[in-house]
Amino acid sequence: MATLLQVNGLKTHFFTFEGTVKAVDGITYDLEEGETLGLVGESGCGKSVSALSLMRLIPDPPGKTIEGEVIFNGEDILQIDMDDMRRIRGGSMSMVFQEPMTSLNPVLTIEKQLTETLQLHMGMTNQESKEAAAGLLERVGIPDPERRVKQYPHQFSGGMRQRVMIAMALSCNPKLIIADEPTTALDVTIQAQILELMKSLTTEFGVALIVITHNLGVVARYADRVNIMYAGKIIERGSAREIYANPRHPYTIGLLNSVPRLDLPRRAKLEPIEGQPPDLINVPEGCSFRARCRWAIDKCATESPPLTTLTEGHLTACWRSEELGDAAVLAAQGATT
C-alpha cells in the first residue's frame, strides 16, 4: 500500500499569559492508504490538538503550528493557502468530532448541513445533493432517511447524531477520516454499533482512519497500528498486535495494566498509574514520565529518551526499553494480586 499521510516533527504550541503550552511537541508518524491507526493516551496528552493541527483548525491566537511537515497525498498541507486547504478539508480529508451536538448547527436541518458540503466539494445541484443526503443517512443505518433528513439535530439521539457526523465525513468520498473519540457519551451498545459502522464503511470504501481514544479495547479490536502519546510526544508506536503482546514503555505497560483482563485471576486488582501528567507549560527536564515511573533511573532525570527502533515497525522512547517487556508486565500485575 502507498503512504497517504506523513507527519514529520509536528509541533503545535499555545502562547498564553502563563507561558507556552507545548501541546504537540515534535511527533512523527505515517499512515498508509486504507489503514486504521489508533492514537491513545490520557486526556491532555495532545491527541486532539495533533488531529486539529492536521486539519489546520487550531485557533490562532493563541495556538500555532510552529514546526514540522504534514505530507498528505504527496503535498505539504501546512504550506498551502487556506483556500486550497478548505478544498481538502471536508473533501479528501474529513473529521468526526468528539461531541456531535456541538458540531452540528442546531438551527439548520440535517439536509441543509449535508447538501451544503455536497454542493461545495462535489459540485452537485440542489436536487442531486438532496437525493445524495438521504442516501448517506440510509448508508449509515438511519431508518426512514427521506423523513429524518428534514429534521433538526435536537430531534436525533446521541447515537443517531454521531451517525449523521459519519455520513457527513463520508459524503465527499475522502481518503482520510479522523475520528476524535467518536463514542464519547454514548452507551456501550451504541458505542459498539458506531465503531462497527465506521470500520465496515472504511473497509468498504478503502478509507484510511485515525481513531483518537483512551479506550484500549477500541484499539485492540479496530486498529492496525497504534501511537501512544504522553505529554505532547509519541512515546511508543507499532502494530496493535506488537504493542499489546510486547509493550516496552512503562506508560504503555501502565495503561494495559489499568484495564480489566479476562485472562487474569478474578482476585487480580487493577493497577492505576499513580500521579498526574506533567504541566505542559513547565515540562520537566529528562523523561516527562519519570515522576510516575516505577522503573526510572538517574539518567531519566537529565536526558529525554529519543524514539528508537526496537524491532521493525516497533519504536519506543525509554532508556530501559530493552529490559522491559513480559517481565515488567508480570511484575506490575503480580504487585496487585
C-alpha beads as a LAMMPS data file, in Angstrom:
LAMMPS data file: protein, C-alpha beads

337 atoms
336 bonds

1 atom types
1 bond types

-500.0 500.0 xlo xhi
-500.0 500.0 ylo yhi
-500.0 500.0 zlo zhi

Masses

1 110.0

Atoms # bond

1 1 1 0.000 0.000 0.000
2 1 1 1.075 3.572 -0.686
3 1 1 1.741 6.082 2.085
4 1 1 -1.143 8.542 2.346
5 1 1 -0.020 10.700 5.282
6 1 1 3.406 11.549 6.667
7 1 1 3.738 13.682 9.788
8 1 1 7.297 14.858 10.420
9 1 1 8.366 16.715 13.576
10 1 1 4.991 18.394 14.110
11 1 1 4.931 20.995 16.887
12 1 1 1.841 22.944 17.935
13 1 1 2.128 25.351 20.854
14 1 1 -0.326 27.670 22.611
15 1 1 1.036 31.037 23.694
16 1 1 -0.741 32.118 26.900
17 1 1 -0.173 34.691 29.635
18 1 1 1.026 31.894 31.934
19 1 1 3.537 30.590 29.392
20 1 1 3.891 28.443 26.279
21 1 1 1.835 25.238 26.314
22 1 1 3.702 22.613 24.288
23 1 1 0.576 20.650 23.376
24 1 1 2.206 18.775 20.493
25 1 1 5.967 18.666 20.732
26 1 1 7.602 17.019 17.739
27 1 1 5.572 13.978 16.664
28 1 1 6.436 11.850 13.635
29 1 1 4.437 9.003 12.087
30 1 1 2.935 7.806 8.817
31 1 1 -0.329 6.285 7.638
32 1 1 -0.934 4.045 4.639
33 1 1 -3.965 4.066 2.372
34 1 1 -6.865 2.128 3.899
35 1 1 -5.082 1.704 7.242
36 1 1 -6.619 2.270 10.686
37 1 1 -4.365 3.998 13.209
38 1 1 -5.168 4.284 16.911
39 1 1 -3.961 7.386 18.772
40 1 1 -4.033 6.616 22.500
41 1 1 -3.296 8.470 25.716
42 1 1 -4.735 10.235 28.747
43 1 1 -6.709 13.450 28.495
44 1 1 -4.383 16.385 27.880
45 1 1 -1.633 14.402 26.149
46 1 1 -2.094 16.160 22.787
47 1 1 -4.229 13.706 20.807
48 1 1 -6.979 16.100 19.721
49 1 1 -4.588 19.003 19.152
50 1 1 -2.500 16.838 16.833
51 1 1 -5.630 15.981 14.829
52 1 1 -6.760 19.607 14.650
53 1 1 -3.242 20.518 13.513
54 1 1 -3.592 18.113 10.575
55 1 1 -6.873 19.815 9.642
56 1 1 -5.377 23.295 10.275
57 1 1 -8.174 24.099 12.703
58 1 1 -6.002 25.331 15.592
59 1 1 -7.370 28.714 16.790
60 1 1 -4.763 31.398 16.146
61 1 1 -4.282 33.106 18.552
62 1 1 -3.358 31.574 20.950
63 1 1 -2.339 28.379 19.107
64 1 1 0.129 27.985 16.286
65 1 1 1.794 25.108 14.462
66 1 1 5.378 26.325 14.677
67 1 1 7.298 23.489 13.068
68 1 1 7.036 20.307 11.034
69 1 1 5.517 18.859 7.891
70 1 1 2.184 17.188 7.139
71 1 1 2.551 15.466 3.768
72 1 1 -0.925 14.430 2.654
73 1 1 -1.301 12.750 -0.704
74 1 1 2.198 13.957 -1.663
75 1 1 1.687 17.614 -0.655
76 1 1 2.710 19.521 2.481
77 1 1 -0.660 20.897 3.515
78 1 1 0.881 23.180 6.143
79 1 1 2.360 25.253 3.318
80 1 1 -0.668 25.683 1.061
81 1 1 -3.005 28.705 1.283
82 1 1 -6.285 28.470 3.188
83 1 1 -8.461 28.372 0.053
84 1 1 -6.684 25.204 -1.073
85 1 1 -6.879 23.832 2.469
86 1 1 -10.648 24.334 2.549
87 1 1 -10.938 22.239 -0.589
88 1 1 -9.004 19.434 1.101
89 1 1 -10.784 19.777 4.446
90 1 1 -14.189 18.155 4.106
91 1 1 -13.233 16.842 0.680
92 1 1 -10.348 14.385 0.718
93 1 1 -9.816 14.732 4.497
94 1 1 -12.722 14.682 6.972
95 1 1 -13.151 14.704 10.732
96 1 1 -15.753 13.230 13.078
97 1 1 -15.678 15.448 16.142
98 1 1 -15.956 14.367 19.743
99 1 1 -19.404 15.792 20.559
100 1 1 -21.847 15.787 17.621
101 1 1 -24.401 18.066 19.296
102 1 1 -21.878 20.912 19.374
103 1 1 -20.540 20.090 15.895
104 1 1 -23.901 20.166 14.129
105 1 1 -25.630 23.532 13.635
106 1 1 -28.799 23.426 15.809
107 1 1 -30.780 25.861 13.607
108 1 1 -30.215 24.067 10.290
109 1 1 -31.812 20.820 9.161
110 1 1 -29.642 17.761 8.632
111 1 1 -30.438 18.033 4.931
112 1 1 -29.118 21.592 4.755
113 1 1 -25.890 20.656 6.507
114 1 1 -25.272 17.641 4.275
115 1 1 -26.237 19.276 0.986
116 1 1 -24.020 22.298 1.638
117 1 1 -20.967 20.008 1.774
118 1 1 -22.021 18.042 -1.303
119 1 1 -22.639 21.152 -3.371
120 1 1 -19.387 22.805 -2.291
121 1 1 -17.000 19.878 -2.720
122 1 1 -18.772 17.624 -5.234
123 1 1 -20.403 20.281 -7.456
124 1 1 -23.867 18.709 -7.155
125 1 1 -27.078 20.517 -7.995
126 1 1 -29.632 21.217 -5.290
127 1 1 -31.788 18.207 -6.266
128 1 1 -28.810 15.861 -6.640
129 1 1 -27.459 16.825 -3.240
130 1 1 -30.847 16.245 -1.553
131 1 1 -31.085 12.763 -3.015
132 1 1 -27.481 12.050 -2.021
133 1 1 -28.099 13.321 1.546
134 1 1 -30.956 10.871 2.077
135 1 1 -28.797 8.102 0.611
136 1 1 -25.992 8.902 3.059
137 1 1 -28.351 8.622 6.042
138 1 1 -29.528 5.265 4.747
139 1 1 -25.909 4.127 4.325
140 1 1 -25.131 4.837 7.992
141 1 1 -28.200 2.977 9.227
142 1 1 -30.707 5.745 9.958
143 1 1 -34.239 4.475 9.246
144 1 1 -36.752 6.419 7.138
145 1 1 -33.981 8.683 5.762
146 1 1 -36.269 10.769 3.482
147 1 1 -38.201 11.970 6.521
148 1 1 -35.349 12.165 9.022
149 1 1 -33.142 14.250 6.718
150 1 1 -35.670 17.101 7.032
151 1 1 -35.318 17.168 10.825
152 1 1 -33.046 19.150 13.143
153 1 1 -30.162 17.821 15.284
154 1 1 -32.148 18.028 18.538
155 1 1 -34.646 15.523 17.110
156 1 1 -31.936 12.842 16.943
157 1 1 -30.480 10.764 19.775
158 1 1 -26.763 10.934 20.555
159 1 1 -26.023 7.787 18.592
160 1 1 -28.049 8.997 15.608
161 1 1 -26.276 12.371 15.656
162 1 1 -22.962 10.565 15.566
163 1 1 -24.205 8.580 12.557
164 1 1 -25.037 11.890 10.878
165 1 1 -21.486 13.092 11.549
166 1 1 -20.112 9.907 9.983
167 1 1 -22.398 10.410 6.976
168 1 1 -21.084 13.955 6.638
169 1 1 -17.485 12.729 6.862
170 1 1 -18.127 10.117 4.146
171 1 1 -20.137 12.418 1.889
172 1 1 -17.295 13.517 -0.375
173 1 1 -15.504 10.167 -0.667
174 1 1 -12.492 11.185 1.447
175 1 1 -9.162 9.399 1.552
176 1 1 -8.748 10.018 5.291
177 1 1 -11.196 10.287 8.194
178 1 1 -10.074 11.452 11.635
179 1 1 -12.435 10.311 14.408
180 1 1 -11.873 12.175 17.682
181 1 1 -13.271 9.920 20.417
182 1 1 -16.354 9.137 18.317
183 1 1 -18.101 7.160 21.080
184 1 1 -17.837 9.702 23.916
185 1 1 -21.059 9.982 25.983
186 1 1 -22.699 7.054 24.164
187 1 1 -23.832 3.929 25.984
188 1 1 -21.860 0.725 25.467
189 1 1 -24.167 -0.938 22.928
190 1 1 -24.343 2.216 20.804
191 1 1 -20.552 2.585 21.023
192 1 1 -20.130 -0.878 19.518
193 1 1 -22.591 -0.097 16.717
194 1 1 -20.840 3.171 15.820
195 1 1 -17.392 1.584 15.795
196 1 1 -18.533 -1.389 13.718
197 1 1 -20.199 1.021 11.298
198 1 1 -17.042 3.116 10.909
199 1 1 -14.828 0.079 10.421
200 1 1 -17.132 -1.527 7.864
201 1 1 -17.541 1.699 5.880
202 1 1 -13.815 2.466 5.827
203 1 1 -13.095 -1.121 4.739
204 1 1 -15.774 -0.968 2.044
205 1 1 -14.520 2.307 0.567
206 1 1 -10.786 1.917 1.296
207 1 1 -10.647 4.993 3.507
208 1 1 -7.763 5.473 5.965
209 1 1 -8.915 6.106 9.542
210 1 1 -7.278 7.733 12.565
211 1 1 -9.181 6.874 15.757
212 1 1 -8.372 9.051 18.773
213 1 1 -9.325 7.309 22.000
214 1 1 -8.332 6.398 25.540
215 1 1 -10.239 3.113 25.239
216 1 1 -7.694 0.334 24.742
217 1 1 -10.456 -2.114 23.866
218 1 1 -11.321 0.006 20.829
219 1 1 -7.689 -0.028 19.732
220 1 1 -7.304 -3.778 20.157
221 1 1 -10.363 -4.512 18.039
222 1 1 -10.165 -1.934 15.268
223 1 1 -6.640 -0.516 14.835
224 1 1 -3.891 -1.868 12.597
225 1 1 -1.215 0.287 14.207
226 1 1 -1.036 2.288 17.441
227 1 1 0.626 5.534 18.544
228 1 1 0.864 6.012 22.330
229 1 1 1.053 9.709 23.275
230 1 1 2.218 11.300 26.512
231 1 1 2.943 14.976 27.264
232 1 1 2.713 16.016 23.631
233 1 1 5.025 13.308 22.292
234 1 1 4.644 9.834 20.802
235 1 1 6.425 7.582 23.305
236 1 1 5.679 4.218 21.664
237 1 1 4.366 3.128 18.293
238 1 1 3.961 -0.115 16.433
239 1 1 1.393 -2.638 15.231
240 1 1 -1.567 -3.212 17.551
241 1 1 -0.548 -6.859 17.922
242 1 1 3.029 -5.938 18.899
243 1 1 2.007 -3.176 21.317
244 1 1 -0.384 -5.480 23.186
245 1 1 1.869 -8.535 23.166
246 1 1 5.181 -6.787 23.865
247 1 1 4.789 -3.287 25.362
248 1 1 8.167 -1.683 26.049
249 1 1 7.393 1.730 27.530
250 1 1 6.412 1.985 31.218
251 1 1 3.455 4.218 30.307
252 1 1 2.105 1.682 27.801
253 1 1 2.557 -1.072 30.379
254 1 1 0.698 1.078 32.912
255 1 1 -2.194 1.662 30.504
256 1 1 -2.514 -2.066 29.802
257 1 1 -2.378 -2.941 33.499
258 1 1 -5.124 -0.430 34.324
259 1 1 -7.844 -2.173 32.296
260 1 1 -9.647 -5.444 33.181
261 1 1 -8.363 -8.636 31.542
262 1 1 -10.224 -11.912 31.184
263 1 1 -7.026 -13.995 31.214
264 1 1 -6.060 -12.952 34.765
265 1 1 -7.353 -14.477 38.033
266 1 1 -10.536 -12.943 39.388
267 1 1 -8.673 -11.763 42.504
268 1 1 -6.339 -9.625 40.395
269 1 1 -6.802 -5.906 41.036
270 1 1 -6.476 -3.121 38.521
271 1 1 -3.227 -1.182 38.714
272 1 1 -3.788 2.578 38.234
273 1 1 -0.953 4.819 37.091
274 1 1 -0.066 6.961 40.092
275 1 1 0.213 10.728 39.793
276 1 1 -0.811 13.156 37.066
277 1 1 0.559 14.109 33.636
278 1 1 3.049 16.996 33.747
279 1 1 2.198 20.648 33.276
280 1 1 2.825 21.276 29.571
281 1 1 3.951 24.829 30.329
282 1 1 6.723 23.517 32.590
283 1 1 7.614 20.104 31.201
284 1 1 10.266 18.577 33.473
285 1 1 13.809 18.007 32.255
286 1 1 14.576 14.492 31.114
287 1 1 11.809 11.925 30.618
288 1 1 8.374 13.509 31.123
289 1 1 7.027 10.231 32.581
290 1 1 9.821 9.854 35.163
291 1 1 7.816 11.085 38.184
292 1 1 5.201 8.345 37.634
293 1 1 7.548 5.540 36.562
294 1 1 8.486 2.631 38.840
295 1 1 11.472 1.771 36.615
296 1 1 13.064 5.251 36.469
297 1 1 16.840 5.575 36.773
298 1 1 19.128 8.574 37.296
299 1 1 19.575 9.108 33.560
300 1 1 15.804 9.646 33.198
301 1 1 16.053 12.851 35.261
302 1 1 18.542 14.557 32.951
303 1 1 18.141 13.188 29.413
304 1 1 14.953 12.853 27.361
305 1 1 14.943 9.458 25.607
306 1 1 14.540 9.581 21.811
307 1 1 12.075 7.399 19.925
308 1 1 14.241 4.476 18.816
309 1 1 13.596 1.251 16.923
310 1 1 13.376 -1.983 18.928
311 1 1 12.210 -4.251 16.129
312 1 1 10.948 -3.483 12.641
313 1 1 7.970 -1.154 12.994
314 1 1 8.136 -1.037 16.822
315 1 1 9.620 2.135 18.325
316 1 1 9.756 3.358 21.899
317 1 1 11.177 6.293 23.885
318 1 1 12.571 4.764 27.076
319 1 1 16.140 4.289 28.319
320 1 1 15.227 0.855 29.716
321 1 1 13.065 -0.427 26.861
322 1 1 15.432 -3.316 26.137
323 1 1 14.931 -4.592 29.688
324 1 1 11.173 -4.157 29.801
325 1 1 8.550 -6.423 28.276
326 1 1 6.822 -9.504 29.628
327 1 1 8.806 -9.450 32.863
328 1 1 7.767 -5.868 33.603
329 1 1 4.116 -6.572 32.813
330 1 1 4.060 -9.623 35.044
331 1 1 5.831 -7.769 37.829
332 1 1 3.261 -4.984 37.720
333 1 1 0.405 -7.475 37.686
334 1 1 1.948 -9.528 40.489
335 1 1 2.127 -6.460 42.693
336 1 1 -1.668 -6.193 42.554
337 1 1 -2.619 -9.789 43.398

Bonds

1 1 1 2
2 1 2 3
3 1 3 4
4 1 4 5
5 1 5 6
6 1 6 7
7 1 7 8
8 1 8 9
9 1 9 10
10 1 10 11
11 1 11 12
12 1 12 13
13 1 13 14
14 1 14 15
15 1 15 16
16 1 16 17
17 1 17 18
18 1 18 19
19 1 19 20
20 1 20 21
21 1 21 22
22 1 22 23
23 1 23 24
24 1 24 25
25 1 25 26
26 1 26 27
27 1 27 28
28 1 28 29
29 1 29 30
30 1 30 31
31 1 31 32
32 1 32 33
33 1 33 34
34 1 34 35
35 1 35 36
36 1 36 37
37 1 37 38
38 1 38 39
39 1 39 40
40 1 40 41
41 1 41 42
42 1 42 43
43 1 43 44
44 1 44 45
45 1 45 46
46 1 46 47
47 1 47 48
48 1 48 49
49 1 49 50
50 1 50 51
51 1 51 52
52 1 52 53
53 1 53 54
54 1 54 55
55 1 55 56
56 1 56 57
57 1 57 58
58 1 58 59
59 1 59 60
60 1 60 61
61 1 61 62
62 1 62 63
63 1 63 64
64 1 64 65
65 1 65 66
66 1 66 67
67 1 67 68
68 1 68 69
69 1 69 70
70 1 70 71
71 1 71 72
72 1 72 73
73 1 73 74
74 1 74 75
75 1 75 76
76 1 76 77
77 1 77 78
78 1 78 79
79 1 79 80
80 1 80 81
81 1 81 82
82 1 82 83
83 1 83 84
84 1 84 85
85 1 85 86
86 1 86 87
87 1 87 88
88 1 88 89
89 1 89 90
90 1 90 91
91 1 91 92
92 1 92 93
93 1 93 94
94 1 94 95
95 1 95 96
96 1 96 97
97 1 97 98
98 1 98 99
99 1 99 100
100 1 100 101
101 1 101 102
102 1 102 103
103 1 103 104
104 1 104 105
105 1 105 106
106 1 106 107
107 1 107 108
108 1 108 109
109 1 109 110
110 1 110 111
111 1 111 112
112 1 112 113
113 1 113 114
114 1 114 115
115 1 115 116
116 1 116 117
117 1 117 118
118 1 118 119
119 1 119 120
120 1 120 121
121 1 121 122
122 1 122 123
123 1 123 124
124 1 124 125
125 1 125 126
126 1 126 127
127 1 127 128
128 1 128 129
129 1 129 130
130 1 130 131
131 1 131 132
132 1 132 133
133 1 133 134
134 1 134 135
135 1 135 136
136 1 136 137
137 1 137 138
138 1 138 139
139 1 139 140
140 1 140 141
141 1 141 142
142 1 142 143
143 1 143 144
144 1 144 145
145 1 145 146
146 1 146 147
147 1 147 148
148 1 148 149
149 1 149 150
150 1 150 151
151 1 151 152
152 1 152 153
153 1 153 154
154 1 154 155
155 1 155 156
156 1 156 157
157 1 157 158
158 1 158 159
159 1 159 160
160 1 160 161
161 1 161 162
162 1 162 163
163 1 163 164
164 1 164 165
165 1 165 166
166 1 166 167
167 1 167 168
168 1 168 169
169 1 169 170
170 1 170 171
171 1 171 172
172 1 172 173
173 1 173 174
174 1 174 175
175 1 175 176
176 1 176 177
177 1 177 178
178 1 178 179
179 1 179 180
180 1 180 181
181 1 181 182
182 1 182 183
183 1 183 184
184 1 184 185
185 1 185 186
186 1 186 187
187 1 187 188
188 1 188 189
189 1 189 190
190 1 190 191
191 1 191 192
192 1 192 193
193 1 193 194
194 1 194 195
195 1 195 196
196 1 196 197
197 1 197 198
198 1 198 199
199 1 199 200
200 1 200 201
201 1 201 202
202 1 202 203
203 1 203 204
204 1 204 205
205 1 205 206
206 1 206 207
207 1 207 208
208 1 208 209
209 1 209 210
210 1 210 211
211 1 211 212
212 1 212 213
213 1 213 214
214 1 214 215
215 1 215 216
216 1 216 217
217 1 217 218
218 1 218 219
219 1 219 220
220 1 220 221
221 1 221 222
222 1 222 223
223 1 223 224
224 1 224 225
225 1 225 226
226 1 226 227
227 1 227 228
228 1 228 229
229 1 229 230
230 1 230 231
231 1 231 232
232 1 232 233
233 1 233 234
234 1 234 235
235 1 235 236
236 1 236 237
237 1 237 238
238 1 238 239
239 1 239 240
240 1 240 241
241 1 241 242
242 1 242 243
243 1 243 244
244 1 244 245
245 1 245 246
246 1 246 247
247 1 247 248
248 1 248 249
249 1 249 250
250 1 250 251
251 1 251 252
252 1 252 253
253 1 253 254
254 1 254 255
255 1 255 256
256 1 256 257
257 1 257 258
258 1 258 259
259 1 259 260
260 1 260 261
261 1 261 262
262 1 262 263
263 1 263 264
264 1 264 265
265 1 265 266
266 1 266 267
267 1 267 268
268 1 268 269
269 1 269 270
270 1 270 271
271 1 271 272
272 1 272 273
273 1 273 274
274 1 274 275
275 1 275 276
276 1 276 277
277 1 277 278
278 1 278 279
279 1 279 280
280 1 280 281
281 1 281 282
282 1 282 283
283 1 283 284
284 1 284 285
285 1 285 286
286 1 286 287
287 1 287 288
288 1 288 289
289 1 289 290
290 1 290 291
291 1 291 292
292 1 292 293
293 1 293 294
294 1 294 295
295 1 295 296
296 1 296 297
297 1 297 298
298 1 298 299
299 1 299 300
300 1 300 301
301 1 301 302
302 1 302 303
303 1 303 304
304 1 304 305
305 1 305 306
306 1 306 307
307 1 307 308
308 1 308 309
309 1 309 310
310 1 310 311
311 1 311 312
312 1 312 313
313 1 313 314
314 1 314 315
315 1 315 316
316 1 316 317
317 1 317 318
318 1 318 319
319 1 319 320
320 1 320 321
321 1 321 322
322 1 322 323
323 1 323 324
324 1 324 325
325 1 325 326
326 1 326 327
327 1 327 328
328 1 328 329
329 1 329 330
330 1 330 331
331 1 331 332
332 1 332 333
333 1 333 334
334 1 334 335
335 1 335 336
336 1 336 337
